[in-house]
Amino acid sequence: MADAQEVMMVVARLLLWLVATVYFFLESLVLCLVPRSYRRKDIKGNIVLVTGGGSGIGRLMCLKLAAKGAVVVTWDVSEAGNGETVQQVQAAGGQCHAYTVDLCDRQAVYAAATRLKQEVGNVDILVNNAGVVTGKSLMNSPDDSIQRTFDVNVLAHFWTTKAFMGHMLARNKGHIVNIASMAGKIVCTGLVDYCSSKHAAVGFHEALQTELKMMGKYGVKTTCVCPGIISTGMFQGAGSKFFPTLKPDWVAEEVVDAILMNTSTLYLPNYMWLMPLQIMLFPQKSMDMLGNILEMQDFMKNFVGRSKTN
Ligand SMILES: NC(=O)c1ccc[n+]([C@@H]2O[C@H](COP(=O)([O-])OP(=O)(O)OC[C@H]3O[C@@H](n4cnc5c(N)ncnc54)[C@H](O)[C@@H]3O)[C@@H](O)[C@H]2O)c1
């Protein structure tokens, strides 16, 4: 049982926490008012690895990061996609290296990491972007697809982070970015494996962020990105008339800005942060009704994904 002195100490610390919380709210408010151009860090000469840089927002991020002066590296299972990215970045005057890597293969990830360090250098910013989607109900999802979804969407984050974070910890400087999804915050029918893997990716980001703070490594930043649907082709055919389909170029621009401003969590569109809050506050049956009104049961009805479009 705590004695009176201990209780007083806890009360005093809670009061201090309340004052600090008000300060942190005000700090966020002031930061919102400061123009972005004053908040961006300089990444000139930084080595930035983007997984899944062979298409979609990965390629666009490579282009935008290279335009900021970073030395960009793309890792993709698609050699052709990687080649196209290198060609586009170089044509725009940037530096880009490509490695064909299957992120499902842990040993291949570690081998590629060793080569990258020898041939290009240590990674300053790691962007875990590659992702896959099965797009079928759980009972119709082949076991291999479920396994692949977890391998690419979350387990690969462990291997890449373990491969590159040592250098960041030693310098207390670096950045680990995880491209998750709104499917990592809310759920949707026809996406059980995808939602589970993206919830795990969000958990990975939050747990890693906490661990870094506990270690006192405040110089190693983390960013988690949770976008809604983007018109890259990955979710071709899926969507809802009640939610906007995001333009890939805008998403890539926002993600790069979030990296440069050390944003912890980025929701796209920004107002999507309300949805997880709503789920916490509202009764389950009320959320089920809202889901029906917004026709969420039809979200994946016309999904074709990349399989039929490419
Ligand atoms: N498109 C959307 O609607 C949407 C919405 C929210 C989040 N996201 C997430 O954004 C990220 C990028 O998606 P995108 O829309 O640009 O998709 P995309 O399909 O255009 O790009 C994904 C890239 O990952 C690569 N990849 C897949 N499996 C791989 C593997 N085993 N090893 C190496 N590379 C592999 C692909 O070759 C591809 O180049 C993904 O993590 C995705 O889950 C996408």
Ligand as a Chemical Component Dictionary entry (heavy atoms), coordinates in Angstrom:
data_LIG
# 
_chem_comp.id                   LIG 
_chem_comp.type                 NON-POLYMER 
_chem_comp.pdbx_formal_charge   0 
_chem_comp.three_letter_code    LIG 
# 
loop_
_chem_comp_atom.comp_id 
_chem_comp_atom.atom_id 
_chem_comp_atom.alt_atom_id 
_chem_comp_atom.type_symbol 
_chem_comp_atom.charge 
_chem_comp_atom.model_Cartn_x 
_chem_comp_atom.model_Cartn_y 
_chem_comp_atom.model_Cartn_z 
_chem_comp_atom.pdbx_ordinal 
LIG N1  N1  N 0  -3.537 1.265   -53.731 1  
LIG C1  C1  C 0  -4.276 1.487   -52.657 2  
LIG O1  O1  O 0  -5.501 1.685   -52.739 3  
LIG C2  C2  C 0  -3.627 1.501   -51.301 4  
LIG C3  C3  C 0  -4.353 2.007   -50.219 5  
LIG C4  C4  C 0  -3.763 2.038   -48.955 6  
LIG C5  C5  C 0  -2.475 1.554   -48.788 7  
LIG N2  N2  N 1  -1.797 1.070   -49.856 8  
LIG C6  C6  C 0  -0.456 0.550   -49.622 9  
LIG O2  O2  O 0  0.474  1.358   -50.314 10 
LIG C7  C7  C 0  1.618  0.569   -50.692 11 
LIG C8  C8  C 0  1.929  0.767   -52.161 12 
LIG O3  O3  O 0  0.807  0.355   -52.913 13 
LIG P1  P1  P 0  0.547  0.759   -54.421 14 
LIG O4  O4  O 0  -0.862 1.162   -54.516 15 
LIG O5  O5  O -1 1.600  1.665   -54.911 16 
LIG O6  O6  O 0  0.649  -0.679  -55.088 17 
LIG P2  P2  P 0  1.485  -1.232  -56.312 18 
LIG O7  O7  O 0  0.940  -2.602  -56.589 19 
LIG O8  O8  O 0  1.510  -0.251  -57.419 20 
LIG O9  O9  O 0  2.964  -1.337  -55.726 21 
LIG C9  C9  C 0  3.379  -2.377  -54.873 22 
LIG C10 C10 C 0  4.789  -2.756  -55.265 23 
LIG O10 O10 O 0  5.225  -3.779  -54.356 24 
LIG C11 C11 C 0  5.957  -4.733  -55.109 25 
LIG N3  N3  N 0  5.957  -6.028  -54.455 26 
LIG C12 C12 C 0  4.907  -6.865  -54.268 27 
LIG N4  N4  N 0  5.326  -8.009  -53.713 28 
LIG C13 C13 C 0  6.660  -7.904  -53.530 29 
LIG C14 C14 C 0  7.655  -8.783  -53.018 30 
LIG N5  N5  N 0  7.366  -10.019 -52.612 31 
LIG N6  N6  N 0  8.933  -8.350  -52.992 32 
LIG C15 C15 C 0  9.259  -7.109  -53.462 33 
LIG N7  N7  N 0  8.363  -6.258  -53.963 34 
LIG C16 C16 C 0  7.082  -6.645  -54.010 35 
LIG C17 C17 C 0  5.223  -4.793  -56.452 36 
LIG O11 O11 O 0  6.009  -5.386  -57.484 37 
LIG C18 C18 C 0  4.887  -3.355  -56.683 38 
LIG O12 O12 O 0  5.901  -2.699  -57.427 39 
LIG C19 C19 C 0  1.263  -0.868  -50.316 40 
LIG O13 O13 O 0  1.847  -1.197  -49.082 41 
LIG C20 C20 C 0  -0.234 -0.842  -50.178 42 
LIG O14 O14 O 0  -0.722 -1.842  -49.317 43 
LIG C21 C21 C 0  -2.325 1.049   -51.108 44 
# 
loop_
_chem_comp_bond.comp_id 
_chem_comp_bond.atom_id_1 
_chem_comp_bond.atom_id_2 
_chem_comp_bond.value_order 
_chem_comp_bond.pdbx_ordinal 
LIG N1  C1  SING 1  
LIG C1  O1  DOUB 2  
LIG C1  C2  SING 3  
LIG C2  C3  SING 4  
LIG C2  C21 DOUB 5  
LIG C3  C4  DOUB 6  
LIG C4  C5  SING 7  
LIG C5  N2  DOUB 8  
LIG N2  C6  SING 9  
LIG N2  C21 SING 10 
LIG C6  O2  SING 11 
LIG C6  C20 SING 12 
LIG O2  C7  SING 13 
LIG C7  C8  SING 14 
LIG C7  C19 SING 15 
LIG C8  O3  SING 16 
LIG O3  P1  SING 17 
LIG P1  O4  DOUB 18 
LIG P1  O5  SING 19 
LIG P1  O6  SING 20 
LIG O6  P2  SING 21 
LIG P2  O7  DOUB 22 
LIG P2  O8  SING 23 
LIG P2  O9  SING 24 
LIG O9  C9  SING 25 
LIG C9  C10 SING 26 
LIG C10 O10 SING 27 
LIG C10 C18 SING 28 
LIG O10 C11 SING 29 
LIG C11 N3  SING 30 
LIG C11 C17 SING 31 
LIG N3  C12 SING 32 
LIG N3  C16 SING 33 
LIG C12 N4  DOUB 34 
LIG N4  C13 SING 35 
LIG C13 C14 SING 36 
LIG C13 C16 DOUB 37 
LIG C14 N5  SING 38 
LIG C14 N6  DOUB 39 
LIG N6  C15 SING 40 
LIG C15 N7  DOUB 41 
LIG N7  C16 SING 42 
LIG C17 O11 SING 43 
LIG C17 C18 SING 44 
LIG C18 O12 SING 45 
LIG C19 O13 SING 46 
LIG C19 C20 SING 47 
LIG C20 O14 SING 48 
# 
